[in-house]
Amino acid sequence: MTPRRSTSPLAVGFVSLGCAKNMVDAQVMAGRLLKDGLRLAAPERADLVVINTCAFIGPAREEARETIRSFCERKRAGECQAVFVAGCYPQRYRETLAREFPDADGFLGPDALDRIGSLVRQWQRGAPPAHDVPTKPSRVFEPVWPGLRFAGGPYAWLKIAEGCHHRCSFCAIPLIRGPYRSRAMPSLVREAENLVAAGVRELNLVSQDSMAYGRDLSAKPGADSPLPQLLNALASIPGEFWIRILYGSVHSVSDAVLEAMRASPKICPYLDLPVQHAHPEILRAMGRAASARDLPGTIARLRAALPELVLRTTCLVGFPGETEDHFRHLLRFVEETAFDHLGVFVYSPETGTPAAKRGNRVPTALAEERRDRILAAQKKIVARKAKALRNRTDTLLLERCDTDTSGIGIGRTRRQAPEVDGAVLAQSLPAHSKPGDFLRIRYTGRRGFDLLAVCEPRQNAAQTKRASRSDRRA
């Protein structure tokens, strides 16, 4: 084998596709390579590019294929030396991916993140493309570089579990990622402490179902989730920051979770609970019988417990057998429930799932038309809620600012999760403002799905004065 030419040290670039959980996996791999003495660079300037892929639905797979092709072309043009493909796509298509992308230099499954360095070293020695894609994922990874994060703002993703224990008939995630398995609570608290110490002002808890956190760690079947204890432990970390819970089963939000949210101002009154549908027949066909049973009263219970609660959900339209009556039931549910934030997917048949074997497919054009009808209804809800917010005050986490010219800051409030819920555009930004600052704002209107606001001068002036005194002491 002839060793490949390489700089010393190699510059590695990461492209992370799909969800925030994938970005955490990319950070784990990056930490391993940093420990091995490599350095990080933007993908366009890297010697070696690692593409961490998503294979959840058809559009995600197409994005993965296009990205892999693009970087393989860059490799052929001499713009990089190697391309590695990691994540869900190799796991799902490990039998065919090497044939589809012969220019790729290695393939890594989500259960082998800690072996990325070994694949790189094999490539450096001149070995042929390596494959490390275990058949049945079963591991949980801890970051070796706890402060490393690829998020662009003053926030971070805290991945509390891997895999999924649900068996929704349309979803391939359990086939790709394996069963649900939680990280140990002390490890999560240590990572959170490191992130807060590094300047993170928002911890976003992510897993396939965060409400199920820790049940798999108990020897007692049917044990309650220790998520409330985790929330309390995170909230006790010193410092000014937010905690946000993302992705949970709508029927699994316990009273103890709600009490933990009520007890600490650090925990955002925000839940992301994908309902997928509202009609009992479709929910049962989706393998979501618990949602079919509990959905009608759950939303009312949550809002009664937390009047300021902000709810995000996801709907799936075009599931096999979905009739117009089924869809209208869902549309009425969306209009009556008035979620604060909502996303809609068109059903994508996934090989190996029970739903893919069902007949009575909904034509794609009809499913897309139903998606558009849901989104049109949601647009009216968003406009109505934005109008109700006008002249109310709130706290903004500043993410980007331009104090030199426009005086406009861009950030989010507790009402908005990163990357999916729009932003707040705040005018009259105080001098010396910087990303990571918490500012008082007053809502003034909206622009599309973004909210408009103005900074409250007196409260922010006092905050700036306190920060200035703190800076002098430091």
C-alpha positions as CSV (number, residue, x, y, z in Angstrom):
1,M,0.0,0.0,0.0
2,T,1.3,3.5,-0.9
3,P,0.6,6.1,1.8
4,R,-1.5,9.0,0.6
5,R,-0.2,12.5,0.5
6,S,-1.4,14.5,3.5
7,T,-0.7,17.7,5.2
8,S,0.5,17.7,8.8
9,P,-1.9,17.8,10.5
10,L,-4.8,17.0,8.1
11,A,-7.7,19.5,8.0
12,V,-11.1,17.8,8.3
13,G,-14.4,19.4,7.4
14,F,-17.8,18.1,8.5
15,V,-21.1,18.4,6.6
16,S,-24.0,17.4,8.9
17,L,-27.4,16.7,7.2
18,G,-30.7,16.1,8.8
19,C,-31.6,16.7,12.5
20,A,-29.8,18.1,15.5
21,K,-29.1,14.6,16.7
22,N,-27.0,14.1,13.6
23,M,-25.1,17.3,14.4
24,V,-24.3,15.9,17.8
25,D,-22.9,12.8,16.2
26,A,-20.7,15.0,13.9
27,Q,-19.4,16.7,17.0
28,V,-18.5,13.4,18.6
29,M,-16.5,12.4,15.5
30,A,-14.8,15.8,15.3
31,G,-13.8,15.5,19.0
32,R,-12.2,12.1,18.3
33,L,-10.2,13.5,15.3
34,L,-9.1,16.5,17.3
35,K,-7.9,14.1,20.0
36,D,-5.9,12.3,17.3
37,G,-4.1,15.5,16.4
38,L,-6.1,16.5,13.3
39,R,-7.6,20.0,12.9
40,L,-11.0,21.2,11.8
41,A,-11.7,23.4,8.7
42,A,-14.7,24.5,6.6
43,P,-15.7,21.7,4.2
44,E,-14.7,23.8,1.2
45,R,-11.1,24.2,2.6
46,A,-10.6,20.8,4.1
47,D,-8.3,18.0,3.0
48,L,-10.7,15.4,4.1
49,V,-14.5,15.8,4.2
50,V,-16.9,13.7,6.5
51,I,-20.5,13.8,5.3
52,N,-22.8,12.8,8.2
53,T,-26.1,11.8,6.4
54,C,-29.8,11.5,7.1
55,A,-32.0,8.7,5.6
56,F,-35.3,9.4,7.3
57,I,-37.4,10.2,4.3
58,G,-37.0,10.4,0.5
59,P,-36.0,14.1,0.3
60,A,-33.4,13.5,3.0
61,R,-31.9,10.6,1.1
62,E,-31.8,12.7,-2.1
63,E,-30.0,15.5,-0.3
64,A,-27.5,13.0,1.0
65,R,-26.9,11.6,-2.5
66,E,-26.5,15.0,-4.0
67,T,-24.0,16.1,-1.2
68,I,-21.9,13.0,-1.6
69,R,-21.8,13.4,-5.4
70,S,-20.8,17.0,-5.0
71,F,-17.8,16.3,-2.8
72,C,-16.7,13.3,-4.8
73,E,-16.6,15.7,-7.8
74,R,-14.5,18.1,-5.7
75,K,-12.2,15.2,-4.9
76,R,-11.8,14.3,-8.6
77,A,-11.1,17.9,-9.3
78,G,-8.3,17.9,-6.7
79,E,-10.1,20.2,-4.3
80,C,-10.0,17.7,-1.5
81,Q,-8.2,14.5,-0.9
82,A,-10.8,12.2,0.6
83,V,-14.5,11.9,1.2
84,F,-16.0,9.8,4.1
85,V,-19.7,9.0,4.4
86,A,-21.2,8.5,7.9
87,G,-24.5,8.2,9.6
88,C,-27.9,6.9,8.7
89,Y,-27.4,6.5,4.9
90,P,-24.6,4.0,5.2
91,Q,-26.5,2.2,7.9
92,R,-29.6,1.9,5.8
93,Y,-27.9,1.1,2.5
94,R,-24.6,-0.5,3.5
95,E,-25.0,-3.2,0.9
96,T,-25.3,-0.8,-2.1
97,L,-23.7,2.5,-1.1
98,A,-20.1,1.6,-2.0
99,R,-21.2,0.6,-5.5
100,E,-23.2,3.8,-5.9
101,F,-20.3,6.0,-4.7
102,P,-17.0,4.3,-5.7
103,D,-15.0,7.5,-5.2
104,A,-15.8,7.6,-1.4
105,D,-13.0,6.6,0.8
106,G,-14.9,5.1,3.8
107,F,-18.3,4.4,5.2
108,L,-19.1,4.7,8.9
109,G,-22.4,3.7,10.7
110,P,-23.9,5.6,13.7
111,D,-22.7,2.8,16.0
112,A,-19.0,3.3,15.1
113,L,-18.5,7.1,15.6
114,D,-15.5,6.5,17.9
115,R,-13.7,4.6,15.1
116,I,-13.6,7.5,12.6
117,G,-9.9,8.0,13.5
118,S,-9.1,4.4,12.5
119,L,-10.7,4.8,9.1
120,V,-8.8,8.0,8.5
121,R,-5.5,6.2,9.4
122,Q,-6.3,3.3,7.1
123,W,-6.9,5.8,4.3
124,Q,-3.6,7.5,5.1
125,R,-1.8,4.2,4.8
126,G,-3.2,3.8,1.3
127,A,-5.8,1.1,2.2
128,P,-8.9,0.6,0.0
129,P,-12.2,2.1,1.2
130,A,-13.1,0.9,4.6
131,H,-16.5,-0.1,5.9
132,D,-17.4,0.1,9.6
133,V,-21.2,-0.3,9.7
134,P,-22.3,-2.6,12.5
135,T,-25.6,-4.4,11.7
136,K,-27.4,-3.7,15.0
137,P,-26.7,-0.3,16.6
138,S,-26.5,-0.7,20.4
139,R,-24.1,1.9,21.7
140,V,-24.3,5.3,23.3
141,F,-21.4,7.8,22.9
142,E,-20.0,10.4,25.2
143,P,-18.2,13.5,23.8
144,V,-14.5,13.5,24.3
145,W,-14.4,17.3,23.6
146,P,-17.4,18.4,25.7
147,G,-17.2,22.1,24.7
148,L,-17.1,21.4,20.9
149,R,-20.3,22.5,19.1
150,F,-21.2,23.2,15.5
151,A,-24.3,25.3,16.3
152,G,-23.9,28.8,14.9
153,G,-25.4,30.6,17.9
154,P,-25.1,30.7,21.7
155,Y,-27.0,27.4,22.0
156,A,-26.1,23.7,22.0
157,W,-27.8,20.4,21.5
158,L,-27.6,18.0,24.5
159,K,-28.3,14.5,23.2
160,I,-29.8,12.6,26.1
161,A,-30.6,9.2,24.3
162,E,-30.0,7.3,21.1
163,G,-32.4,5.1,19.1
164,C,-36.2,4.6,19.4
165,H,-38.4,2.2,21.2
166,H,-41.6,3.1,19.3
167,R,-42.7,1.1,16.3
168,C,-44.6,3.6,14.2
169,S,-45.5,1.8,11.0
170,F,-44.2,4.5,8.7
171,C,-40.8,5.1,10.4
172,A,-37.5,3.4,9.7
173,I,-35.6,5.1,12.5
174,P,-35.6,2.0,14.8
175,L,-34.3,-0.1,11.9
176,I,-31.5,2.4,11.4
177,R,-30.7,3.6,14.9
178,G,-31.7,0.6,17.0
179,P,-33.6,0.5,20.3
180,Y,-33.9,3.5,22.7
181,R,-30.9,3.8,25.0
182,S,-30.3,6.6,27.4
183,R,-27.1,8.3,28.5
184,A,-26.2,8.4,32.2
185,M,-27.5,11.4,34.1
186,P,-24.1,12.4,35.6
187,S,-22.5,12.4,32.2
188,L,-25.2,14.7,30.9
189,V,-24.9,17.1,33.8
190,R,-21.1,17.3,33.3
191,E,-21.5,18.0,29.6
192,A,-24.1,20.7,30.4
193,E,-21.7,22.3,33.0
194,N,-18.9,22.4,30.4
195,L,-21.2,24.0,27.8
196,V,-22.5,26.6,30.2
197,A,-19.0,27.4,31.3
198,A,-18.1,27.8,27.6
199,G,-20.8,30.5,27.1
200,V,-23.8,28.5,26.0
201,R,-27.0,30.2,26.9
202,E,-29.5,27.5,25.8
203,L,-29.4,23.8,26.2
204,N,-31.7,21.9,23.9
205,L,-32.4,18.4,25.0
206,V,-32.8,16.1,22.0
207,S,-33.6,12.4,21.5
208,Q,-36.2,10.5,19.5
209,D,-38.5,10.7,22.5
210,S,-37.2,12.8,25.3
211,M,-40.2,11.9,27.5
212,A,-38.9,8.3,27.6
213,Y,-35.5,9.3,28.9
214,G,-34.0,6.9,31.4
215,R,-36.7,4.2,31.5
216,D,-34.4,1.8,29.8
217,L,-31.8,2.3,32.6
218,S,-34.3,1.0,35.2
219,A,-34.5,-2.7,36.2
220,K,-38.1,-2.1,37.0
221,P,-40.5,-2.6,33.9
222,G,-42.8,0.4,33.4
223,A,-40.7,2.7,35.6
224,D,-41.4,6.4,35.4
225,S,-38.9,8.4,33.4
226,P,-36.3,10.2,35.5
227,L,-36.5,13.2,33.0
228,P,-37.9,15.4,35.9
229,Q,-34.8,14.6,37.9
230,L,-32.5,15.4,35.0
231,L,-34.3,18.7,34.4
232,N,-33.9,19.6,38.1
233,A,-30.2,18.7,38.0
234,L,-29.6,20.8,34.9
235,A,-31.6,23.7,36.3
236,S,-29.4,23.7,39.4
237,I,-26.2,24.5,37.3
238,P,-25.1,28.0,38.2
239,G,-25.5,30.6,35.5
240,E,-28.1,32.3,33.3
241,F,-29.3,30.0,30.6
242,W,-32.3,28.2,29.2
243,I,-33.3,24.6,29.0
244,R,-35.6,23.4,26.2
245,I,-37.1,19.9,25.8
246,L,-37.4,18.8,22.2
247,Y,-39.2,15.8,20.6
248,G,-41.5,13.9,22.9
249,S,-44.5,11.6,22.6
250,V,-47.7,13.6,23.1
251,H,-49.2,10.9,25.5
252,S,-46.0,10.6,27.7
253,V,-45.8,14.1,29.2
254,S,-46.1,13.3,32.9
255,D,-47.3,15.6,35.7
256,A,-43.8,15.4,37.1
257,V,-42.3,16.8,33.9
258,L,-44.8,19.7,34.0
259,E,-44.0,20.4,37.6
260,A,-40.3,20.5,36.9
261,M,-41.0,23.0,34.1
262,R,-43.2,25.1,36.3
263,A,-40.6,25.1,39.1
264,S,-37.7,26.6,37.3
265,P,-37.6,29.7,35.1
266,K,-34.6,28.2,33.3
267,I,-36.8,25.6,31.7
268,C,-38.6,27.1,28.7
269,P,-42.4,26.5,28.7
270,Y,-42.1,24.9,25.3
271,L,-42.7,21.3,24.1
272,D,-42.2,19.7,20.7
273,L,-44.8,16.9,20.5
274,P,-45.2,15.4,17.0
275,V,-48.9,14.2,16.7
276,Q,-48.5,13.1,13.1
277,H,-52.3,12.8,12.7
278,A,-55.5,13.3,14.6
279,H,-58.0,10.7,13.2
280,P,-58.1,7.6,15.4
281,E,-58.2,5.2,12.4
282,I,-55.1,6.7,10.8
283,L,-53.3,6.9,14.2
284,R,-54.0,3.2,14.8
285,A,-52.8,2.3,11.3
286,M,-49.6,4.4,12.0
287,G,-49.0,2.2,15.1
288,R,-49.8,5.1,17.4
289,A,-52.7,3.7,19.3
290,A,-51.7,5.5,22.5
291,S,-52.0,8.8,20.7
292,A,-55.4,7.9,19.3
293,R,-56.6,7.2,22.9
294,D,-55.0,10.1,24.7
295,L,-54.7,12.9,22.1
296,P,-58.1,14.6,22.6
297,G,-57.6,15.5,26.2
298,T,-53.8,15.8,26.4
299,I,-53.4,19.2,24.8
300,A,-56.0,20.7,27.2
301,R,-54.3,19.1,30.2
302,L,-50.9,20.6,29.2
303,R,-52.2,24.1,28.6
304,A,-54.1,24.0,31.9
305,A,-51.0,23.0,33.8
306,L,-48.8,25.6,32.0
307,P,-50.9,28.5,30.6
308,E,-47.8,30.0,28.9
309,L,-46.9,26.8,27.2
310,V,-45.8,27.0,23.6
311,L,-46.5,23.9,21.5
312,R,-44.8,22.7,18.3
313,T,-46.0,19.7,16.4
314,T,-45.5,17.8,13.2
315,C,-48.2,16.3,10.9
316,L,-47.9,13.6,8.3
317,V,-50.3,13.7,5.4
318,G,-50.9,11.2,2.6
319,F,-50.5,8.1,4.7
320,P,-51.8,5.0,2.8
321,G,-55.6,4.9,3.2
322,E,-56.0,8.5,4.3
323,T,-59.4,9.6,2.9
324,E,-60.6,13.2,2.5
325,D,-62.7,12.7,5.7
326,H,-59.6,11.6,7.6
327,F,-57.7,14.6,6.3
328,R,-60.5,17.1,7.2
329,H,-60.5,15.6,10.7
330,L,-56.8,16.5,10.9
331,L,-57.3,19.9,9.5
332,R,-60.1,20.7,12.0
333,F,-57.9,19.5,14.8
334,V,-55.0,21.8,13.7
335,E,-57.4,24.8,13.4
336,E,-59.0,24.1,16.8
337,T,-55.8,23.3,18.7
338,A,-53.9,26.3,17.3
339,F,-50.4,25.0,17.7
340,D,-47.8,27.8,18.0
341,H,-45.5,26.1,15.5
342,L,-46.2,23.3,13.1
343,G,-44.4,21.4,10.3
344,V,-46.0,19.1,7.7
345,F,-44.4,16.1,5.9
346,V,-45.8,14.2,2.9
347,Y,-45.8,10.4,3.5
348,S,-42.7,8.7,2.1
349,P,-42.8,4.9,1.8
350,E,-39.8,3.4,3.7
351,T,-38.5,0.0,2.8
352,G,-38.9,-2.5,5.6
353,T,-41.7,-0.7,7.4
354,P,-45.2,-2.1,7.7
355,A,-46.8,1.0,6.1
356,A,-44.7,0.5,2.9
357,K,-46.7,-2.8,2.3
358,R,-50.1,-1.2,2.6
359,G,-52.2,-0.6,-0.5
360,N,-54.5,2.3,-1.2
361,R,-51.7,4.8,-1.7
362,V,-52.5,8.5,-1.8
363,P,-51.3,10.1,-5.0
364,T,-48.3,12.4,-4.3
365,A,-50.0,15.4,-5.9
366,L,-53.0,15.0,-3.6
367,A,-50.8,14.6,-0.5
368,E,-48.9,17.7,-1.4
369,E,-52.2,19.6,-1.8
370,R,-53.2,18.5,1.6
371,R,-49.9,19.6,3.0
372,D,-50.5,23.0,1.5
373,R,-53.9,23.3,3.0
374,I,-52.6,22.5,6.5
375,L,-49.8,25.1,6.1
376,A,-52.4,27.7,4.9
377,A,-54.4,27.1,8.0
378,Q,-51.3,27.4,10.2
379,K,-50.3,30.6,8.5
380,K,-53.6,32.2,9.8
381,I,-53.0,30.8,13.3
382,V,-49.5,32.3,13.3
383,A,-50.8,35.7,12.2
384,R,-53.5,35.6,14.9
385,K,-51.0,34.7,17.6
386,A,-48.5,37.3,16.5
387,K,-51.2,40.0,16.7
388,A,-52.0,38.9,20.3
389,L,-48.3,39.3,21.2
390,R,-48.1,42.9,20.0
391,N,-46.9,45.2,22.8
392,R,-46.1,42.3,25.2
393,T,-42.6,42.2,26.6
394,D,-40.3,39.2,26.6
395,T,-36.7,38.1,27.0
396,L,-34.6,37.8,23.8
397,L,-31.5,35.6,23.5
398,L,-29.4,37.6,21.1
399,E,-27.8,35.4,18.3
400,R,-26.6,38.0,15.8
401,C,-26.3,41.7,15.9
402,D,-25.3,44.7,13.8
403,T,-24.9,47.6,16.3
404,D,-22.6,49.6,13.9
405,T,-25.1,50.2,11.1
406,S,-28.7,49.1,11.3
407,G,-28.9,48.6,15.1
408,I,-30.9,45.4,14.5
409,G,-30.4,42.2,16.5
410,I,-31.6,38.7,15.6
411,G,-32.5,36.2,18.2
412,R,-35.1,34.0,19.8
413,T,-37.3,34.0,22.9
414,R,-38.4,31.1,24.9
415,R,-41.2,30.7,22.4
416,Q,-38.8,29.7,19.6
417,A,-36.6,26.7,19.2
418,P,-33.4,27.0,17.1
419,E,-33.6,26.6,13.3
420,V,-37.3,25.7,13.0
421,D,-39.5,28.4,14.6
422,G,-38.3,31.6,13.0
423,A,-36.6,34.4,14.8
424,V,-37.2,37.8,16.4
425,L,-35.9,40.9,14.6
426,A,-35.3,43.5,17.3
427,Q,-34.6,47.2,16.6
428,S,-32.9,49.7,18.9
429,L,-30.2,47.3,20.0
430,P,-28.2,48.6,22.9
431,A,-24.6,49.6,22.3
432,H,-22.1,46.9,23.1
433,S,-24.6,44.1,22.7
434,K,-23.1,40.8,21.7
435,P,-24.4,37.3,20.9
436,G,-25.4,35.5,24.1
437,D,-26.9,38.5,25.8
438,F,-30.3,38.4,27.2
439,L,-32.3,41.5,26.4
440,R,-35.8,42.8,27.2
441,I,-37.9,43.4,24.1
442,R,-41.4,44.5,23.2
443,Y,-43.2,42.8,20.3
444,T,-44.3,45.2,17.6
445,G,-45.5,42.9,14.7
446,R,-44.4,40.1,12.4
447,R,-42.8,39.5,9.1
448,G,-43.8,36.1,7.7
449,F,-43.0,33.6,10.4
450,D,-40.5,36.0,12.1
451,L,-41.6,38.4,14.9
452,L,-40.6,42.1,15.1
453,A,-39.7,43.8,18.3
454,V,-38.0,46.8,19.8
455,C,-35.5,46.6,22.7
456,E,-36.6,48.2,26.0
457,P,-34.0,50.8,26.7
458,R,-34.2,51.3,30.5
459,Q,-34.1,47.7,31.5
460,N,-31.3,46.9,29.0
461,A,-29.3,49.9,30.1
462,A,-29.3,48.5,33.7
463,Q,-28.3,45.1,32.4
464,T,-25.4,46.6,30.3
465,K,-24.2,48.5,33.4
466,R,-24.2,45.3,35.5
467,A,-22.3,43.5,32.7
468,S,-19.8,46.3,32.5
469,R,-19.1,46.1,36.2
470,S,-18.7,42.4,35.9
471,D,-16.3,42.7,33.0
472,R,-14.1,45.2,35.1
473,R,-14.0,42.7,38.0
474,A,-13.0,40.0,35.6
